[in-house]
């Protein structure tokens, strides 16, 4: 379930990234829609980091590095 939430948040971040680029090109910087989508993207990134941190803390996610 946690991996699904992480995947959804990552997909939402990509959608926000492309919508921000679209608004930036379409509006030519005259409106604040690109700024709003930047705030949304930063919020999604924070949620993503918190979710990954929670998963690592609870043991639902693990570090599978070959050197550790």
Gaussian input, Z-matrix of N, CA and C with variables (Angstrom, degrees):
# hf/3-21g

backbone

0 1
 N
 C     1     B1
 C     2     B2     1     A1
 N     3     B3     2     A2     1     D1
 C     4     B4     3     A3     2     D2
 C     5     B5     4     A4     3     D3
 N     6     B6     5     A5     4     D4
 C     7     B7     6     A6     5     D5
 C     8     B8     7     A7     6     D6
 N     9     B9     8     A8     7     D7
 C    10    B10     9     A9     8     D8
 C    11    B11    10    A10     9     D9
 N    12    B12    11    A11    10    D10
 C    13    B13    12    A12    11    D11
 C    14    B14    13    A13    12    D12
 N    15    B15    14    A14    13    D13
 C    16    B16    15    A15    14    D14
 C    17    B17    16    A16    15    D15
 N    18    B18    17    A17    16    D16
 C    19    B19    18    A18    17    D17
 C    20    B20    19    A19    18    D18
 N    21    B21    20    A20    19    D19
 C    22    B22    21    A21    20    D20
 C    23    B23    22    A22    21    D21
 N    24    B24    23    A23    22    D22
 C    25    B25    24    A24    23    D23
 C    26    B26    25    A25    24    D24
 N    27    B27    26    A26    25    D25
 C    28    B28    27    A27    26    D26
 C    29    B29    28    A28    27    D27
 N    30    B30    29    A29    28    D28
 C    31    B31    30    A30    29    D29
 C    32    B32    31    A31    30    D30
 N    33    B33    32    A32    31    D31
 C    34    B34    33    A33    32    D32
 C    35    B35    34    A34    33    D33
 N    36    B36    35    A35    34    D34
 C    37    B37    36    A36    35    D35
 C    38    B38    37    A37    36    D36
 N    39    B39    38    A38    37    D37
 C    40    B40    39    A39    38    D38
 C    41    B41    40    A40    39    D39
 N    42    B42    41    A41    40    D40
 C    43    B43    42    A42    41    D41
 C    44    B44    43    A43    42    D42
 N    45    B45    44    A44    43    D43
 C    46    B46    45    A45    44    D44
 C    47    B47    46    A46    45    D45
 N    48    B48    47    A47    46    D46
 C    49    B49    48    A48    47    D47
 C    50    B50    49    A49    48    D48
 N    51    B51    50    A50    49    D49
 C    52    B52    51    A51    50    D50
 C    53    B53    52    A52    51    D51
 N    54    B54    53    A53    52    D52
 C    55    B55    54    A54    53    D53
 C    56    B56    55    A55    54    D54
 N    57    B57    56    A56    55    D55
 C    58    B58    57    A57    56    D56
 C    59    B59    58    A58    57    D57
 N    60    B60    59    A59    58    D58
 C    61    B61    60    A60    59    D59
 C    62    B62    61    A61    60    D60
 N    63    B63    62    A62    61    D61
 C    64    B64    63    A63    62    D62
 C    65    B65    64    A64    63    D63
 N    66    B66    65    A65    64    D64
 C    67    B67    66    A66    65    D65
 C    68    B68    67    A67    66    D66
 N    69    B69    68    A68    67    D67
 C    70    B70    69    A69    68    D68
 C    71    B71    70    A70    69    D69
 N    72    B72    71    A71    70    D70
 C    73    B73    72    A72    71    D71
 C    74    B74    73    A73    72    D72
 N    75    B75    74    A74    73    D73
 C    76    B76    75    A75    74    D74
 C    77    B77    76    A76    75    D75
 N    78    B78    77    A77    76    D76
 C    79    B79    78    A78    77    D77
 C    80    B80    79    A79    78    D78
 N    81    B81    80    A80    79    D79
 C    82    B82    81    A81    80    D80
 C    83    B83    82    A82    81    D81
 N    84    B84    83    A83    82    D82
 C    85    B85    84    A84    83    D83
 C    86    B86    85    A85    84    D84
 N    87    B87    86    A86    85    D85
 C    88    B88    87    A87    86    D86
 C    89    B89    88    A88    87    D87
 N    90    B90    89    A89    88    D88
 C    91    B91    90    A90    89    D89
 C    92    B92    91    A91    90    D90
 N    93    B93    92    A92    91    D91
 C    94    B94    93    A93    92    D92
 C    95    B95    94    A94    93    D93
 N    96    B96    95    A95    94    D94
 C    97    B97    96    A96    95    D95
 C    98    B98    97    A97    96    D96
 N    99    B99    98    A98    97    D97
 C   100   B100    99    A99    98    D98
 C   101   B101   100   A100    99    D99
 N   102   B102   101   A101   100   D100
 C   103   B103   102   A102   101   D101
 C   104   B104   103   A103   102   D102
 N   105   B105   104   A104   103   D103
 C   106   B106   105   A105   104   D104
 C   107   B107   106   A106   105   D105
 N   108   B108   107   A107   106   D106
 C   109   B109   108   A108   107   D107
 C   110   B110   109   A109   108   D108
 N   111   B111   110   A110   109   D109
 C   112   B112   111   A111   110   D110
 C   113   B113   112   A112   111   D111
 N   114   B114   113   A113   112   D112
 C   115   B115   114   A114   113   D113
 C   116   B116   115   A115   114   D114
 N   117   B117   116   A116   115   D115
 C   118   B118   117   A117   116   D116
 C   119   B119   118   A118   117   D117
 N   120   B120   119   A119   118   D118
 C   121   B121   120   A120   119   D119
 C   122   B122   121   A121   120   D120
 N   123   B123   122   A122   121   D121
 C   124   B124   123   A123   122   D122
 C   125   B125   124   A124   123   D123
 N   126   B126   125   A125   124   D124
 C   127   B127   126   A126   125   D125
 C   128   B128   127   A127   126   D126
 N   129   B129   128   A128   127   D127
 C   130   B130   129   A129   128   D128
 C   131   B131   130   A130   129   D129
 N   132   B132   131   A131   130   D130
 C   133   B133   132   A132   131   D131
 C   134   B134   133   A133   132   D132
 N   135   B135   134   A134   133   D133
 C   136   B136   135   A135   134   D134
 C   137   B137   136   A136   135   D135
 N   138   B138   137   A137   136   D136
 C   139   B139   138   A138   137   D137
 C   140   B140   139   A139   138   D138
 N   141   B141   140   A140   139   D139
 C   142   B142   141   A141   140   D140
 C   143   B143   142   A142   141   D141
 N   144   B144   143   A143   142   D142
 C   145   B145   144   A144   143   D143
 C   146   B146   145   A145   144   D144
 N   147   B147   146   A146   145   D145
 C   148   B148   147   A147   146   D146
 C   149   B149   148   A148   147   D147
 N   150   B150   149   A149   148   D148
 C   151   B151   150   A150   149   D149
 C   152   B152   151   A151   150   D150
 N   153   B153   152   A152   151   D151
 C   154   B154   153   A153   152   D152
 C   155   B155   154   A154   153   D153
 N   156   B156   155   A155   154   D154
 C   157   B157   156   A156   155   D155
 C   158   B158   157   A157   156   D156
 N   159   B159   158   A158   157   D157
 C   160   B160   159   A159   158   D158
 C   161   B161   160   A160   159   D159
 N   162   B162   161   A161   160   D160
 C   163   B163   162   A162   161   D161
 C   164   B164   163   A163   162   D162
 N   165   B165   164   A164   163   D163
 C   166   B166   165   A165   164   D164
 C   167   B167   166   A166   165   D165
 N   168   B168   167   A167   166   D166
 C   169   B169   168   A168   167   D167
 C   170   B170   169   A169   168   D168
 N   171   B171   170   A170   169   D169
 C   172   B172   171   A171   170   D170
 C   173   B173   172   A172   171   D171
 N   174   B174   173   A173   172   D172
 C   175   B175   174   A174   173   D173
 C   176   B176   175   A175   174   D174
 N   177   B177   176   A176   175   D175
 C   178   B178   177   A177   176   D176
 C   179   B179   178   A178   177   D177
 N   180   B180   179   A179   178   D178
 C   181   B181   180   A180   179   D179
 C   182   B182   181   A181   180   D180
 N   183   B183   182   A182   181   D181
 C   184   B184   183   A183   182   D182
 C   185   B185   184   A184   183   D183
 N   186   B186   185   A185   184   D184
 C   187   B187   186   A186   185   D185
 C   188   B188   187   A187   186   D186
 N   189   B189   188   A188   187   D187
 C   190   B190   189   A189   188   D188
 C   191   B191   190   A190   189   D189
 N   192   B192   191   A191   190   D190
 C   193   B193   192   A192   191   D191
 C   194   B194   193   A193   192   D192
 N   195   B195   194   A194   193   D193
 C   196   B196   195   A195   194   D194
 C   197   B197   196   A196   195   D195
 N   198   B198   197   A197   196   D196
 C   199   B199   198   A198   197   D197
 C   200   B200   199   A199   198   D198
 N   201   B201   200   A200   199   D199
 C   202   B202   201   A201   200   D200
 C   203   B203   202   A202   201   D201

   B1=1.4432
   B2=1.5321
   B3=1.3181
   B4=1.4589
   B5=1.5317
   B6=1.3194
   B7=1.4686
   B8=1.5303
   B9=1.3099
   B10=1.4634
   B11=1.5302
   B12=1.3270
   B13=1.4637
   B14=1.5269
   B15=1.3295
   B16=1.4616
   B17=1.5206
   B18=1.3280
   B19=1.4595
   B20=1.5272
   B21=1.3237
   B22=1.4715
   B23=1.5231
   B24=1.3361
   B25=1.4649
   B26=1.5292
   B27=1.3284
   B28=1.4623
   B29=1.5268
   B30=1.3193
   B31=1.4667
   B32=1.5311
   B33=1.3195
   B34=1.4673
   B35=1.5244
   B36=1.3235
   B37=1.4547
   B38=1.5296
   B39=1.3158
   B40=1.4637
   B41=1.5253
   B42=1.3121
   B43=1.4687
   B44=1.5226
   B45=1.3221
   B46=1.4635
   B47=1.5279
   B48=1.3195
   B49=1.4657
   B50=1.5189
   B51=1.3351
   B52=1.4582
   B53=1.5229
   B54=1.3339
   B55=1.4662
   B56=1.5301
   B57=1.3194
   B58=1.4639
   B59=1.5246
   B60=1.3248
   B61=1.4661
   B62=1.5194
   B63=1.3238
   B64=1.4558
   B65=1.5306
   B66=1.3485
   B67=1.4606
   B68=1.5241
   B69=1.3171
   B70=1.4562
   B71=1.5310
   B72=1.3279
   B73=1.4655
   B74=1.5233
   B75=1.3239
   B76=1.4580
   B77=1.5306
   B78=1.3214
   B79=1.4615
   B80=1.5223
   B81=1.3176
   B82=1.4693
   B83=1.5302
   B84=1.3282
   B85=1.4503
   B86=1.5160
   B87=1.3302
   B88=1.4592
   B89=1.5271
   B90=1.3255
   B91=1.4613
   B92=1.5240
   B93=1.3097
   B94=1.4634
   B95=1.5269
   B96=1.3312
   B97=1.4620
   B98=1.5203
   B99=1.3213
   B100=1.4672
   B101=1.5300
   B102=1.3092
   B103=1.4658
   B104=1.5275
   B105=1.3201
   B106=1.4654
   B107=1.5230
   B108=1.3318
   B109=1.4615
   B110=1.5321
   B111=1.3278
   B112=1.4623
   B113=1.5267
   B114=1.3292
   B115=1.4632
   B116=1.5250
   B117=1.3226
   B118=1.4634
   B119=1.5271
   B120=1.3201
   B121=1.4652
   B122=1.5254
   B123=1.3109
   B124=1.4657
   B125=1.5281
   B126=1.3222
   B127=1.4612
   B128=1.5164
   B129=1.3339
   B130=1.4594
   B131=1.5218
   B132=1.3274
   B133=1.4671
   B134=1.5244
   B135=1.3305
   B136=1.4658
   B137=1.5259
   B138=1.3273
   B139=1.4622
   B140=1.5223
   B141=1.3213
   B142=1.4570
   B143=1.5272
   B144=1.3296
   B145=1.4646
   B146=1.5241
   B147=1.3216
   B148=1.4593
   B149=1.5249
   B150=1.3189
   B151=1.4569
   B152=1.5268
   B153=1.3216
   B154=1.4637
   B155=1.5279
   B156=1.3231
   B157=1.4613
   B158=1.5199
   B159=1.3258
   B160=1.4646
   B161=1.5290
   B162=1.3134
   B163=1.4609
   B164=1.5169
   B165=1.3171
   B166=1.4660
   B167=1.5224
   B168=1.3359
   B169=1.4621
   B170=1.5283
   B171=1.3368
   B172=1.4601
   B173=1.5146
   B174=1.3208
   B175=1.4568
   B176=1.5179
   B177=1.3225
   B178=1.4546
   B179=1.5283
   B180=1.3323
   B181=1.4547
   B182=1.5191
   B183=1.3155
   B184=1.4551
   B185=1.5174
   B186=1.3042
   B187=1.4612
   B188=1.5225
   B189=1.2982
   B190=1.4596
   B191=1.5133
   B192=1.3097
   B193=1.4533
   B194=1.5307
   B195=1.3296
   B196=1.4667
   B197=1.5197
   B198=1.3263
   B199=1.4568
   B200=1.5245
   B201=1.3285
   B202=1.4500
   B203=1.4705
   A1=110.71
   A2=117.14
   A3=121.12
   A4=111.15
   A5=116.48
   A6=119.50
   A7=110.93
   A8=116.54
   A9=120.64
   A10=110.19
   A11=117.01
   A12=120.98
   A13=110.16
   A14=117.00
   A15=120.98
   A16=110.59
   A17=117.00
   A18=120.25
   A19=111.44
   A20=117.26
   A21=120.91
   A22=110.48
   A23=117.14
   A24=119.93
   A25=111.45
   A26=117.56
   A27=120.37
   A28=110.73
   A29=116.67
   A30=120.54
   A31=110.71
   A32=116.91
   A33=120.53
   A34=110.52
   A35=117.09
   A36=119.84
   A37=110.39
   A38=117.55
   A39=120.27
   A40=111.43
   A41=117.12
   A42=120.84
   A43=109.92
   A44=116.96
   A45=120.77
   A46=111.34
   A47=116.49
   A48=120.65
   A49=111.23
   A50=116.82
   A51=119.50
   A52=112.40
   A53=117.53
   A54=118.10
   A55=110.40
   A56=117.04
   A57=119.98
   A58=110.82
   A59=116.85
   A60=119.77
   A61=110.76
   A62=117.16
   A63=121.18
   A64=110.98
   A65=116.34
   A66=119.96
   A67=111.30
   A68=116.91
   A69=120.09
   A70=110.74
   A71=116.49
   A72=119.85
   A73=111.88
   A74=117.62
   A75=120.70
   A76=111.78
   A77=117.07
   A78=120.44
   A79=113.14
   A80=116.93
   A81=122.86
   A82=112.54
   A83=116.03
   A84=121.11
   A85=115.23
   A86=119.07
   A87=121.35
   A88=113.55
   A89=117.65
   A90=120.58
   A91=109.20
   A92=115.44
   A93=120.03
   A94=112.36
   A95=117.71
   A96=119.16
   A97=112.05
   A98=117.61
   A99=120.17
   A100=110.09
   A101=117.59
   A102=121.48
   A103=110.06
   A104=116.27
   A105=120.35
   A106=110.78
   A107=117.49
   A108=119.23
   A109=111.38
   A110=117.57
   A111=119.94
   A112=110.03
   A113=117.41
   A114=120.45
   A115=111.31
   A116=116.09
   A117=119.93
   A118=109.98
   A119=116.81
   A120=120.78
   A121=111.43
   A122=117.71
   A123=120.94
   A124=110.13
   A125=117.31
   A126=120.84
   A127=111.41
   A128=117.09
   A129=121.06
   A130=110.05
   A131=117.64
   A132=120.73
   A133=110.97
   A134=116.87
   A135=119.52
   A136=111.04
   A137=116.97
   A138=120.17
   A139=111.20
   A140=116.50
   A141=121.10
   A142=111.14
   A143=116.86
   A144=120.39
   A145=111.53
   A146=116.89
   A147=120.08
   A148=111.70
   A149=116.84
   A150=120.82
   A151=111.03
   A152=116.82
   A153=120.24
   A154=109.99
   A155=117.67
   A156=120.72
   A157=112.06
   A158=116.95
   A159=121.11
   A160=110.71
   A161=116.06
   A162=119.68
   A163=112.69
   A164=116.96
   A165=120.35
   A166=111.03
   A167=116.96
   A168=121.43
   A169=111.44
   A170=116.83
   A171=120.47
   A172=113.20
   A173=117.34
   A174=120.25
   A175=114.44
   A176=118.01
   A177=120.75
   A178=111.03
   A179=116.06
   A180=122.07
   A181=106.85
   A182=115.71
   A183=118.52
   A184=111.32
   A185=114.23
   A186=120.65
   A187=107.61
   A188=116.82
   A189=121.82
   A190=110.19
   A191=116.59
   A192=119.64
   A193=109.41
   A194=117.72
   A195=119.88
   A196=113.19
   A197=119.08
   A198=120.66
   A199=112.87
   A200=118.34
   A201=120.61
   A202=111.68
   D1=-39.74
   D2=-178.81
   D3=-67.03
   D4=-37.76
   D5=178.51
   D6=-66.92
   D7=-33.18
   D8=176.95
   D9=-66.16
   D10=-42.89
   D11=178.63
   D12=-62.80
   D13=-40.81
   D14=178.40
   D15=-63.72
   D16=-41.89
   D17=178.89
   D18=-64.82
   D19=-40.25
   D20=179.00
   D21=-65.54
   D22=-42.11
   D23=178.43
   D24=-65.26
   D25=-39.17
   D26=177.95
   D27=-65.30
   D28=-40.38
   D29=177.57
   D30=-66.04
   D31=-39.75
   D32=177.90
   D33=-64.17
   D34=-35.12
   D35=178.33
   D36=-67.32
   D37=-39.79
   D38=177.66
   D39=-65.69
   D40=-41.23
   D41=177.77
   D42=-62.18
   D43=-42.79
   D44=178.32
   D45=-64.37
   D46=-38.15
   D47=178.84
   D48=-62.48
   D49=-47.30
   D50=-178.60
   D51=-71.96
   D52=-32.90
   D53=177.07
   D54=-69.50
   D55=-34.95
   D56=176.64
   D57=-65.03
   D58=-42.20
   D59=177.42
   D60=-63.80
   D61=-38.99
   D62=178.41
   D63=-63.19
   D64=-46.56
   D65=179.70
   D66=-65.20
   D67=-36.56
   D68=-179.85
   D69=-65.27
   D70=-40.84
   D71=179.71
   D72=-75.80
   D73=-38.25
   D74=-176.47
   D75=-73.74
   D76=-44.16
   D77=-175.88
   D78=-85.96
   D79=-13.25
   D80=-178.40
   D81=55.92
   D82=33.21
   D83=175.61
   D84=79.36
   D85=10.54
   D86=-177.18
   D87=-85.64
   D88=-19.72
   D89=179.73
   D90=-117.52
   D91=173.54
   D92=-177.01
   D93=-101.93
   D94=18.15
   D95=-179.78
   D96=-66.45
   D97=-34.72
   D98=178.54
   D99=-67.43
   D100=-36.25
   D101=177.57
   D102=-66.73
   D103=-40.64
   D104=178.82
   D105=-63.12
   D106=-44.40
   D107=179.69
   D108=-68.61
   D109=-27.16
   D110=173.51
   D111=-65.32
   D112=-43.35
   D113=176.75
   D114=-61.92
   D115=-40.21
   D116=177.71
   D117=-63.21
   D118=-42.14
   D119=-178.51
   D120=-66.81
   D121=-38.64
   D122=177.31
   D123=-65.82
   D124=-40.18
   D125=177.02
   D126=-63.40
   D127=-42.20
   D128=178.08
   D129=-64.60
   D130=-39.41
   D131=178.87
   D132=-63.90
   D133=-40.86
   D134=177.59
   D135=-64.37
   D136=-42.38
   D137=177.11
   D138=-62.58
   D139=-38.66
   D140=178.63
   D141=-64.24
   D142=-44.93
   D143=178.46
   D144=-64.96
   D145=-41.14
   D146=177.84
   D147=-64.32
   D148=-39.02
   D149=179.12
   D150=-66.26
   D151=-43.29
   D152=178.02
   D153=-65.59
   D154=-42.28
   D155=177.02
   D156=-61.02
   D157=-42.40
   D158=177.17
   D159=-62.13
   D160=-43.01
   D161=179.54
   D162=-64.23
   D163=-38.72
   D164=177.18
   D165=-69.57
   D166=-39.60
   D167=-178.39
   D168=-66.05
   D169=-41.39
   D170=-177.80
   D171=-83.92
   D172=-10.43
   D173=-179.92
   D174=88.07
   D175=5.10
   D176=178.22
   D177=-74.40
   D178=-25.28
   D179=174.06
   D180=-117.06
   D181=145.72
   D182=-179.53
   D183=-128.85
   D184=162.41
   D185=176.25
   D186=-96.32
   D187=113.61
   D188=-178.72
   D189=-108.10
   D190=58.24
   D191=179.20
   D192=-87.19
   D193=143.27
   D194=-177.19
   D195=-71.27
   D196=-18.29
   D197=-178.40
   D198=-96.16
   D199=-5.28
   D200=-175.86
   D201=-110.92

